[in-house]
Amino acid sequence: MADGTALSSDALLDYDEALAKYEPVLGFEVHVELSTRTKMFSAAPNPAAADSGTVEPNTMVAPVDMGLPGSLPVVNAQAVRYSISLGLALGCSIAETCRFARKNYFYPDLGKNYQISQYDEPIAFDGSVEVELEDGTTWTVPIERAHMEEDAGKLTHVGGTTGRIQGADSSLVDYNRAGVPLVEIVTKPIVGAGAAAPQLAKAYVATIRDIVRSLGISEARMERGNLRCDANVSLRPRGQERFGTRTETKNVNSLRSVERAVRYEIQRQAAILDAGGTIIQETRHWHEDTGTTSAGRPKSDADDYRYFPEPDLLPIQPSAELIAELRAALPETPTQFRRRLQADYGFSESEFRDIINANVLVELEETVAAGAAPAQARKWWLGEILRIANARGVEAGTLVSPLHVSELIALVENGDLTDRLARQVLEGVIAGEGSPEDVVRARGLAVVSDDTALTAAIDEALAAQPDVLQRIRDGKVQAAGAVIGAVMKAMRGQADAARVRELVLERAAR
Amino acid sequence: MAAQSEIVRWSAARLAESLAAGEVSSVEATQAHLDRIGDVEADVHAYLHIAGERALARAAEVDRLRAAGEAPSALAGVPVAIKDVLCTSDMPSTAGSRILEGWVPPYDATPVARLRAAGLVPLGKTNMDEFAMGSSTEHSAFGPSRNPWDLARIPGGSGGGSAAAVAAFEATVALGSDTGGSIRQPAAVTGTVGVKPTYGGVSRFGAIALASSLDQVGPVSRSVLDAALVHDVIGGHDPNDATSLDETWPSFADAAREGAASGSLAGLKVGVVHQLDGSGFQAGVRQRFGEALKRMAEAGAEIVEVQAPHFEYALAAYYLILPAEASSNLAKYDAVRFGLRVDPGGSTVEQVTALSREAGFGAEVKRRVILGTYALSAGYYDAYYGSAQQVRTLVQRDFDQCFAQADVLVSPAAPTTAFRLGEKIDDPLAMYLNDITTIPANLAGVPGLGMPIGLAPEDGLPVGLQVMAPLREDARLYRVGATLEAILEREWGGPLLAQAPALGGAADRGERIRTTPGTAPAPGYGTEPDGGTL
């Protein structure tokens, strides 16, 4: 890939050396797709709503989303409520009155060729959010604003080598995503994180994810684009007051990538500065495969979007009663949530930290809520699921739903599955074969609990090893192992070893 | 049955009575209008699209409903013309632009849907300046309409087609849209009545946007009562338009009837806006305006002069706000999803968009898009758009102060009578000045009515009066307008339009179109199956 070769030529400064010379300053723009039933400004169904699944292109569109003449936007009140809740959860003030604005630019993913957004009057502003790093230290990230806007459609570029619009033969437009309600959360510059900057970046995005999930306002699946992070990074020489020139790395779509991208930009920029060069203010594209960024379009503060107040919409004026009602309904913060779960589940500090660092706390909580024992839930999420996730380089939470994990645990508890079988079932669930029960049925993986079948297998095994029963009677109970092994082998693992053992011992006692 | 030539001259109120009494059917009324269209349309060119067969079918349906005792409204069966800026799901909706040639929207504009639900029969779509930018219909991509009073003159704009259709008896009533005077100025120069309702009084859903904060859909008719009847049908809250006012409106028709019946304006304070008092306007316009004030005073009104010092800046502010909003509203015409696409092959999307806009937009549209883009640009925003919005606020305050001293405000509805085709086409500023009296109402959102007050002695062409009322007081316009109308018509011995010259050259030439004309499309205008056979 053309980009890949160009990228590898980026010089990087050693991370520790970079941090010794320069202080990173971070800033984030996180876009959250709200999971309202309908879109931000139209009655079309919202593809970012829960359980909307995969849909054919251009099937979830209303005239407004296509920018048809004569169509008019109407604000989705639920999206406004969600945005206020999010603003409150971020400790923001809520505007008594705020307007939408038009951001004008020609691009085919916007039917109207302007995006309805908020410009100088965001619905929420001046907040902060507590973020906990892996070592347990906490950071306060200052929030500048959270504003409402609509998502754009998706372009698929056909032909060409880069998959980008430049060089493509043609482009296909899918307006399903056009008009999906978004909240954009913008931080103030974050200074002083030093070497922990990449970790802080990851923890911040994870916290936003946890907040919107606990509010129930977004599906918050990064791999599906429900939550998208643009990471701004700049460096300044230690001791310098003025901020350096920043780059904006766009659409970093996993927590792990956020951390890696920030780290990469620190090292790349440090190398340039160290060589006496200057940083170009630009957007950068993150490449998951190579773990690098590449130059996008130059971005200057002078980008002229010809903002003006959206004349098709009236100002939003949330009543004090509504704000009070939404404030009262706020769930606990992620920090409170953690403290409560740690107490409820009785995990040790280190056990709990592992869960946090694996980013599966919410999944674990939902698994427990669905009926699993905390210890079992922890075993699965930090065990097999995390192993597969790490092998694939994805977040564990993206692999399987908490409900399915709890069902899997129940099947083991009921003796329908052995651990070994359960791991196979998990594979099937991850492969998209359905619920654990579906996989058990389709793959025929259920434990053989029919004693007749087991007895027949035991008879066969005893016939091959006639001395075993006597040795057990002589007190060498471990001799049963040979028979159990043979039975399990004959049953292709689909037997409950404990039950086999019981039956063998019963036979010996006769 | 009344003669067809008579039916087309009836008001909507009169036709509604005859329909209710079974004296005439909607099919007969519709056919009468289609015949009239066949007679005069080649001269007037009020329509961009005529849906003859569809209209007759709908008329027959309404007749059946009426026979079954299920007439949807008092106006059921009345033929109506619709300005092409309004979306119609069964007729092309082009806003007078080449870039939308042949485009049929998948929905009806709310005012159209309400007319249909009330049983009115759409005859077709009327001509207009492209995207409603103009005061003469000369900026229509499909050729100008002509003033039935003098075919060498403009019928006003942008809604010249609707005004000409009504004035030429090619429709009983019509719909228009008014962004800076596009209903009231055509009314003035064609001797018809037109109302721009309070902003938010009539839904903008389905009205192809020019300037969203100024656009308002309203009725076009030959009498104040007819305008009120149509307004009653199309008005009221619409959840599809966020700027639609959610309130209960009184019956405007009742207001008009009360006004006509009372014959008195006693107790009414009529404010003459000093800044729009007619100084510098055409002599005949000034004269008729003065006489109208006299008639109102004789009817008991107290005439007071009021000051609106910031109206002086209204035109300049308007020509920043309108282009700014229009530049954004017209960005959707990019050839990607609908409309004209000029694609020479092997081009980028930017090139196709640019070529399509180059070919699809007329000069006036380009002028305003460029102006608006500039006015919104970083570094100029505060000086232009920002200042214009401040002027807008000051104009609104002027209105507040004027309405503290007067119940209604009056002015000539246009500075001159109809000018000649071609006279101002090369002078945009002269063209813009035509709307000088009507623009302030749009900036403030207040309702305004245009109505005939006589003919200018020097050219024998209609002169219009504008009446403006405070926000939400549209009923006041109808009450006052109908009173004055009754007084004037007594004086004239009938409607002013009775004095209009006879048309019908096509019929004289033996070119009468017999049944369902799909007729007289302007050169280059797209046809669609509903156009009918000759």
Interface residues (C-beta under 8 A of the other chain):
Chain A: P63 M66 G67 L68 P69 G70 S71 L72 P73 V74 V75 R102 N104 F106 P108 G111 K112 N113 Y114 S171 V173 A302 D304 R306 Y307 F308 P311 D312 L313 L314
Chain B: L86 C87 S93 A95 L100 W103 P105 P106 Y107 A109 R204 F205 G206 A207 I208 A209 A211 S212 S213 P239 N240 D241 A242 T243 A324 E325 S327 S328 A331 K332 D334 V336 R337 F338 V349 E350 T353 T373 L376 S377 A378 Y381 Y385
